[in-house]
Structures are given as C-alpha cells and as structure tokens.
Amino acid sequence: MADSVLYDVSDGLATITINRPEAMNALSTEAKVALREAVLTAGEDPAVRAVLLTATGRAFCVGQDLKEHITLLAEDRKTGSRTTMSTVGEHYNPVVRALAGMPKPVVAGINGVAAGAGMGLALAADYRVVADTAKFTTSFAGVALTADSGVSWTLPRLIGPSRAADLLLFPRSIGAQEALDLGIANKVVPADELAAEAVAVARALAEGPTVAYAAIKESLAFAAAHTLDETLDKEDELQGRAGASEDHAIAVEAFIAKEKPKYRGR
C-alpha cells in the first residue's frame, strides 16, 4: 500500500489514514488506488470489527488533486478521450460503496477541511467526529462539476433535499458548529482532542456487537428506499439474524448477571 494512505489494524480496529499533508490530502491517482485497496481490505477482513478513516496534517481531504487533474484533462484533449473522469467509477464509487456497505461501523475523524470528494468520504461513514476547526464544502459546482462520491445520496438524507440543493448549487464553507446543527457532524471536539476522541469512539464500536451493528447499517440503508411494510419485514429478518448471534446471548447473560458484556463480534 502506498505511503499516501496508511493502514493499521489493532485489536479489531482498522485505521485508514490519508497521508498527503503537503497537498491537504488531495487525492492523486496513487492515493485513490491506495485508499480503495485499504477500504476493501478492511471490509473483507473478519478480524476488523470497526474502521476509523482519518488524515494527517491540517486537512481531512480536499477531494480530487486538481494539479494532477488538469494535466490529465490536457492529455484527454490531445487524444480525444474522456479517461480522466473515469476516476469516479474506478476509484470513488468502490470506496464509497465499501464504506457505506461494509458490515461493520465506520467512523470518520475529521481533522480539517473536507471538500468535494473528501466531504463524500466523510458522509459515507456511519459516525463523524469533527474538530472544532474543521470545515465542510461541497465545492463541485465551483469547478463546474456535479456531485460525486455519493454526496447526492448521502447529503439530502442527512440534511434534507432543499438544504442539500442549496449547498450543491452554492458551495460555501460550513464550520463545525453549523455541521453539527445541520446533522452532518455527530460530535464536535476541540482540535487537539480530535485524534483521541475519534479513536475512542471507533474503539468502542470495535468492541461492540458487530452483527447487530451490521444489521443496523443494513436496516437504515434499506429503509431509505422502501415502504414501511417492506421495512418491517426487513427488520424481522435482521432481528432474527442478530438474535441468533453469539453476542446477543452474551448480552442477555451479562444483563442478568449485572455485568458488562464482552462481545466477540459474532
């Protein structure tokens, strides 16, 4: 895996760190490939029970590396091809699908600005811990592009379609407190506490009932596009799965014994 993305697994927690601080963690082709590899690896590893996505430096991720992008666009114009924009399907989509769809919780530790695809990565997580100095912006229309990296799906579900349209049509900087008020951030902490708090939240999830968390993620995604009756049937199915898990038996036994459960993630 390239140095542009760091990957570490410890006690069930996979930490994925975007590591291009000199470029505000802009996503070059190398970084996108490495990020895709890291996220897919975490999703498929049965030893991983939760994922923390964060970054080094003063930015979380400013999205596409525009310096590389403009060079690739020039090459496309010379050849008459459109290969540059294939990055959406080749890189961004697999990452967002894996983050949102993996059967384990994903925490984003937002240490700084999250813009464009960087905001998309943050919104694909299940829980966002945000530094009080961090900012969000859609930024796509500012460079004459439409939303990608799932933003047109995730953003309106978090803040409503009208507000989402406003932020996409008129990109602006959203501070941490406004992000919390809108529902983009789950928790805002002082910047110097961000790293420790994000790890604490992710660690708590890594030690929790993994099968139940997977069912919660699946039920929320299902309910977003189905009727109440269909969702009730889905809940019935998923509750059966969670109820048959070893962790559920552990939780019931611990409750009766008035002890804290020690989940095994299965």
N, C-alpha and C positions, 0 to 999 in steps of 0.2 A: 504494500500500500504506500502511496506517495507521501512525502513529508507534508504536503499541502493539506492532508487530512490525517489526524492521529486517531488511533483506535486502541482501546484498552478494555479488558474485561476483568472485573474483580468482584468476587462474591455475588455473582448473579447480575451485576450491573455493567452494561456496556457503555462506555463513554466515547462519544464521537466528537472530535474537536476540529473545527475548521481552522486551519493554521496558515493563513496568508496575511498576517497582521500588517505587513508593509503595503498591501493593496486593499486594506479594510475588508479582507476576506472575500473579495470579489472572486467569482467562480470562473476560473480558467477551464479549458477543456480537461487538463490534467486533474484539477481539483474536482470537477464534476464526475469524472470517471472514478476517482478515489472515493468520493462521497457515496456514489451509487454502490460501489463494492462494499463499503463499510456498513451501510444501512441494510443491504441484502444479507450480509454475513450475520449481523445482529439478529435480524428477523428469523433466520433459519437455524440459529444456534440454540439448541434446547437448554443449554446451560445459562443462557441470558434470560433474565426474568423482567428486566426493565432496561430502558435506554435513556441516556442523557445526551442531548445534542447541544453543544455549546461552541464557543470560539475563543481564540486568543486575541489580545490587543484591545483596541477601543471600539471595535465594531463587531456585531454578530455576523452580518453578511450583507453586502450592498448589492447582491444579485450578480448578474452577468458581468464578466470582466469586459468592459466596453473598449479598452485598448486592444485586446485581442479580437474582440467582435468586429471592430471597424476594419481591421486587417483582413479578416475572413470575408467580410462583405465585399471588399475590394476585389478579392480573388474570385468571388462568385460573379461579380460584374464582368470580369475578364473572360470567364469561362461560360457565362450564361446559365449557370446552375443556381440552385437555391439550397445548397447543402448546409449553409450556416444555421438556418432556422430549424434544421432537423434536430438540433440540440434539445428542443422541447420534448420530442418523442423519445430520443435516445437517452437523455440524462434526467431532465426534471421530472417527467412523468413517472419513471420507475422509482425514483427516490420518494416522491410524494405518496405513491401507491403503497410503497413498503412502510413508510412511517405511519400512515393513517390506517393501513390494513393489517399490520402485524399483530398477532395475538398476545401482545404484551404492552404495557403502558410506555409512552414516550414523553419525556419531559424536555422542554427547551429552556435552557438557561440563557436569557437574552442580555448580554453584557453591554451592548451598544446598539448602534443603528441597525435596523433590519429593513431593507429596502427591496422592492421588486421581488425577485425570486427568493431573496433572503427572508422577506416577510412571508412568502408562501411556505417556506420550510418551517418557520415558526408556527404558522397556523395549522400545519399538518400534524403538529404534536398534540398530545392529549391535554397537556398542562404546561402553562408558560409562567416561569418565574422571571421577573423583569427587574433589572437595575433601575433605580430612580433617575438615572441619567440617560437611559436608553430612549430611542425614538423609533417609530414605525412610519413608513410611507410606501404607498403602492408603486409610485414612480413610473409605471408603464406608459401612460399617456404622455408623460414628459419627454419620452424618446420615441413617440409616435408608434407605440406598440399596444397590444391588448393584453389582458391579464393572462398569465400562465402559472405554472406550478401550483395549480389547484385553487388559486385565490378567488376565482369567480364562483367556486363552490363553497369554500370554507368561510370566506368573509361575510357573505349575506346570512349564513347560518349563525354566525356569532353576533352580528350587529344589526341584521335586518337588511332587506334589499334596497331600501331607499338610501340609507346611510352608506351602504356599500357602493351604490352608484355614484354618490357624491364623492367618495374618496377615490374612486377609479377615474371619474371624469375630471376631477380637480385635485390632483395629488398634492398633499401637504404633509408637513411633519406633525406626527401625533406623539406627544410626550407620554411618559409612563403613567401619570395620573389619569390622563384622558383615556389611555388604552385600558386602564383598569375600569374606569367608569363605563366605557363602551362594551366591555366584556372581552376585549382582545387579550388582556393580561389577566392571569388568575391571582397573582401575588406580586406586589412591588416591594422591593427591599433596597436599603442603601447599597450603592455600587460596591463598596468594599466588603459587603456581606453576600453578594450575589453568588460567588462560586460555592461557598459553604452551604448556603441555603438551597441552591439547586441540587447539590449532591445529597443533602439531607432528604429532600422531597423524593428524588429518584431512588435513593437507598430504601426509604420507607416502602415505596412501591415494589422494589425488587424483593423485599422480604414479605410481601403480602400474598394474598390468594390469587395466583396467576391465572388460573382457569376462570375464576369469577371476573377478573379484570378483562380478560379476552371476551367474555360473554357481554360485559357492559359495553365495550367498544363496538362489538358487532350489533348489539341491540340499538345503540344510538344511531349508527350508520343506516341500519335497516329502517328505523322509524322515520328518518328524514325523507324517505321516498315512498312510504307505504301508508295504507289506511290504518285506522285504529284496530279494526278487526284483524287485519294481517299482522299488525304489531303484537296484538295479544297472543296470537298463535305462535309468533316468533319467540315471545317471552316464555311461553310454555315450553317450547323446545329447548331454549337456552337454560332455563331454570332446571330442567331435567339433567342437562349436562353438568351444570355447576353443582347440583345436589348430589350427583354421583361421584364427585371429585373427592380425593383423599383429604384435601384441605377443608372441605365442608365438615367431614367427620371430625377432623382435628379441632375445628372451630366450635362445634357443638360440645365436644368433650371438655374443651377448655372453659367454655361458658359455664357448664355445670360445676366444674371444679373451681370456678372463680380464679382462673389463671389466664395469663396472656398466651394466645395460641402461637405456636411456632410452625409456620406454614412451610410446606415442601415444594410448592409450585406445581402440584399435580393432583 
